[in-house]
Amino acid sequence: MWDIILPAIVLAVLGFLLGLLINYVSKVFYVEEDPAIDDIVNLLPRYNCGACGHPGCKEMAVALIAKENKPADCKPIKKDQIPVIQEYLDNYFKNKK
């Protein structure tokens, strides 16, 4: 009987302790993300198609903030949305200085 219960207890305690460790480490190494990324993602079409060369719209937004891409590099974007994103980026960089 103890051949079954003892390993179950050991695994439960080990799982609990590792869960506490993961919780602690996630709080210590937490990295706050720039809220502008979410704003830009909301301005993009959010198809996550990868036509821009990035795996999704969030990565495209990060590339726009890093000045690695231009809003026109997003293939499915509507033409009237490009100036809106560019204006947002211009204001973002102007306020960053």
Backbone bond lengths (Angstrom), bond angles and torsions (degrees), N, CA, C in turn:
res aa  C-N    CA-C-N  psi(-1)  N-CA   C-N-CA  omega(-1)  CA-C   N-CA-C  phi
1 M - - - 1.459 - - 1.526 110.55 -
2 W 1.349 116.41 -44.00 1.465 119.90 -179.67 1.523 111.36 -69.48
3 D 1.337 116.28 -18.34 1.465 120.03 177.76 1.525 111.30 -64.81
4 I 1.305 117.60 -22.93 1.461 122.10 -179.54 1.532 111.00 -100.48
5 I 1.317 117.28 -41.33 1.468 121.51 -174.52 1.535 111.61 -71.98
6 L 1.317 118.15 -43.19 1.469 121.00 -177.32 1.531 112.47 -60.95
7 P 1.331 121.03 -48.06 1.465 119.47 177.01 1.529 112.54 -63.02
8 A 1.316 118.00 -34.40 1.463 121.23 178.32 1.529 110.54 -65.20
9 I 1.335 116.41 -41.68 1.468 120.64 178.56 1.531 110.24 -66.10
10 V 1.331 116.70 -43.49 1.467 121.00 179.49 1.529 110.22 -61.70
11 L 1.320 117.54 -44.69 1.465 120.52 179.05 1.519 111.73 -65.30
12 A 1.324 117.99 -38.36 1.465 121.02 178.68 1.524 110.80 -64.61
13 V 1.326 117.07 -44.85 1.474 120.78 179.43 1.523 109.75 -66.05
14 L 1.313 117.55 -43.68 1.458 121.41 178.70 1.533 111.14 -61.89
15 G 1.303 117.12 -43.41 1.462 121.23 177.42 1.516 112.06 -61.97
16 F 1.328 116.82 -41.24 1.460 121.24 178.56 1.529 110.93 -64.18
17 L 1.339 117.06 -45.69 1.460 120.60 -179.67 1.525 111.96 -65.63
18 L 1.314 117.28 -40.92 1.464 119.98 177.09 1.525 111.60 -67.04
19 G 1.309 117.45 -34.08 1.465 120.89 174.77 1.519 111.79 -63.07
20 L 1.346 115.99 -42.52 1.467 119.81 176.08 1.529 111.02 -63.01
21 L 1.329 116.82 -40.76 1.458 121.28 178.98 1.533 111.06 -63.44
22 I 1.308 117.70 -43.94 1.463 121.66 178.41 1.526 110.49 -62.51
23 N 1.319 116.99 -41.14 1.463 121.01 178.42 1.524 110.75 -62.16
24 Y 1.319 117.19 -44.85 1.463 121.64 -179.85 1.527 111.25 -64.26
25 V 1.324 116.23 -46.73 1.461 120.71 -178.32 1.527 110.42 -64.48
26 S 1.309 118.37 -37.83 1.463 120.13 179.46 1.523 112.05 -65.66
27 K 1.319 117.66 -29.35 1.466 120.54 177.12 1.526 111.62 -80.16
28 V 1.316 117.45 -35.21 1.462 120.93 -179.39 1.526 110.66 -70.35
29 F 1.328 117.48 -41.25 1.461 121.37 -175.48 1.525 113.05 -100.21
30 Y 1.327 117.92 21.48 1.460 121.59 -179.91 1.524 110.12 -65.69
31 V 1.321 116.45 133.52 1.453 122.21 178.11 1.521 107.47 -117.35
32 E 1.327 115.60 122.32 1.462 119.84 179.73 1.521 108.92 -78.51
33 E 1.311 115.71 132.31 1.455 121.67 -177.45 1.520 109.89 -92.70
34 D 1.311 115.71 145.98 1.462 121.61 179.03 1.531 109.17 -63.88
35 P 1.335 118.74 124.82 1.468 120.14 -179.66 1.527 113.02 -65.50
36 A 1.318 117.53 -17.27 1.465 120.33 178.52 1.527 111.07 -65.21
37 I 1.324 117.02 -27.18 1.464 120.14 179.46 1.524 110.14 -61.80
38 D 1.324 116.64 -46.24 1.466 119.76 178.87 1.520 111.50 -65.78
39 D 1.335 117.06 -36.42 1.459 120.08 178.13 1.524 110.96 -62.56
40 I 1.326 116.18 -44.09 1.462 120.17 -179.61 1.527 110.70 -68.56
41 V 1.325 117.18 -39.13 1.469 119.81 177.41 1.524 109.79 -59.30
42 N 1.318 117.63 -38.61 1.467 120.57 178.89 1.523 111.98 -69.05
43 L 1.328 118.33 -23.92 1.458 121.28 176.77 1.527 112.10 -83.18
44 L 1.323 117.03 -23.80 1.463 121.47 177.45 1.534 109.52 -77.63
45 P 1.341 117.81 163.34 1.472 119.40 -177.11 1.529 114.34 -68.28
46 R 1.330 119.17 -16.26 1.466 125.15 177.78 1.532 112.78 61.13
47 Y 1.320 116.52 39.56 1.463 120.60 175.37 1.521 111.43 -85.73
48 N 1.347 116.88 -21.32 1.465 122.55 -176.22 1.526 110.94 51.77
49 C 1.331 115.11 43.06 1.467 120.61 -174.01 1.524 113.10 -83.67
50 G 1.316 117.64 -25.02 1.451 120.88 -178.79 1.514 113.87 82.62
51 A 1.320 118.97 7.10 1.462 121.80 -178.88 1.525 112.26 -66.68
52 C 1.312 117.63 -20.17 1.467 122.07 -179.73 1.527 111.28 -84.38
53 G 1.319 117.57 -8.54 1.451 121.55 -178.21 1.512 113.07 101.07
54 H 1.314 116.75 -0.93 1.465 121.81 177.70 1.523 108.63 -112.54
55 P 1.331 117.88 153.65 1.462 119.77 -176.00 1.523 114.82 -68.37
56 G 1.314 118.11 -15.69 1.458 120.13 179.85 1.514 111.13 -168.25
57 C 1.319 114.82 176.49 1.466 120.37 -177.15 1.531 112.36 -68.09
58 K 1.308 117.74 -30.79 1.464 119.44 179.03 1.523 110.65 -65.39
59 E 1.319 116.89 -42.10 1.458 120.15 178.06 1.523 110.91 -67.66
60 M 1.340 116.59 -33.45 1.464 120.44 175.63 1.524 109.96 -64.58
61 A 1.332 116.81 -40.87 1.460 120.59 178.24 1.522 111.32 -63.16
62 V 1.322 117.01 -40.04 1.471 120.78 176.89 1.529 109.76 -63.51
63 A 1.338 116.89 -40.30 1.465 120.58 178.91 1.525 111.04 -67.14
64 L 1.321 117.59 -35.21 1.469 120.31 177.32 1.525 110.59 -65.56
65 I 1.315 116.94 -41.23 1.462 120.25 179.16 1.529 110.36 -68.53
66 A 1.324 117.21 -33.49 1.461 121.09 178.58 1.529 111.84 -81.70
67 K 1.311 117.74 1.37 1.474 124.77 -179.01 1.521 112.18 61.27
68 E 1.331 117.02 30.93 1.459 121.35 176.91 1.522 111.75 -89.83
69 N 1.315 117.12 -21.26 1.457 122.95 179.84 1.531 109.39 -134.44
70 K 1.327 113.85 167.14 1.462 121.43 173.97 1.528 107.31 -114.11
71 P 1.329 117.67 155.65 1.472 119.14 179.21 1.526 113.01 -56.74
72 A 1.331 117.77 -30.36 1.465 120.77 -179.47 1.520 112.49 -69.35
73 D 1.343 118.22 -13.24 1.468 120.94 178.02 1.520 112.23 -70.69
74 C 1.318 117.09 -15.96 1.470 121.36 175.46 1.521 107.45 -78.25
75 K 1.322 116.38 113.92 1.470 120.87 -174.11 1.535 114.15 -69.00
76 P 1.338 120.37 -43.70 1.463 118.19 -176.00 1.533 114.75 -85.04
77 I 1.336 118.24 5.94 1.461 120.12 -176.57 1.530 109.92 -71.09
78 K 1.312 115.75 145.91 1.463 120.59 176.10 1.523 108.12 -75.14
79 K 1.299 116.10 142.38 1.469 121.32 -175.19 1.523 112.59 -61.29
80 D 1.325 117.85 -31.06 1.471 119.34 179.89 1.526 112.14 -77.36
81 Q 1.321 118.12 -10.34 1.465 121.33 179.16 1.529 111.62 -87.85
82 I 1.325 117.60 -21.23 1.471 121.08 -178.45 1.529 111.71 -60.42
83 P 1.337 119.88 -47.81 1.473 118.20 178.74 1.527 113.32 -64.12
84 V 1.306 117.34 -30.52 1.466 120.59 179.39 1.531 109.64 -65.63
85 I 1.320 116.02 -45.17 1.469 119.96 178.88 1.522 110.44 -66.82
86 Q 1.335 117.05 -41.34 1.455 120.30 179.91 1.528 110.99 -63.77
87 E 1.317 117.18 -38.86 1.466 120.68 177.22 1.528 110.74 -65.07
88 Y 1.313 116.50 -41.55 1.469 119.95 177.08 1.533 110.19 -60.80
89 L 1.330 116.54 -45.10 1.463 120.18 179.83 1.522 111.43 -64.71
90 D 1.330 117.32 -41.01 1.467 120.24 178.26 1.521 110.89 -60.47
91 N 1.321 116.83 -44.31 1.467 120.71 177.76 1.528 111.30 -65.56
92 Y 1.316 115.90 -38.27 1.472 120.71 179.14 1.522 110.64 -61.73
93 F 1.343 116.77 -47.64 1.457 119.93 -178.21 1.526 111.89 -71.26
94 K 1.342 116.06 -32.22 1.467 119.46 178.47 1.532 110.37 -67.49
95 N 1.324 116.98 -38.74 1.481 121.09 179.81 1.522 111.91 -78.21
96 K 1.330 118.12 -19.03 1.464 122.27 -179.78 1.529 111.90 -72.88
97 K 1.328 116.34 -25.90 1.469 120.31 -175.91 1.489 113.09 -73.20
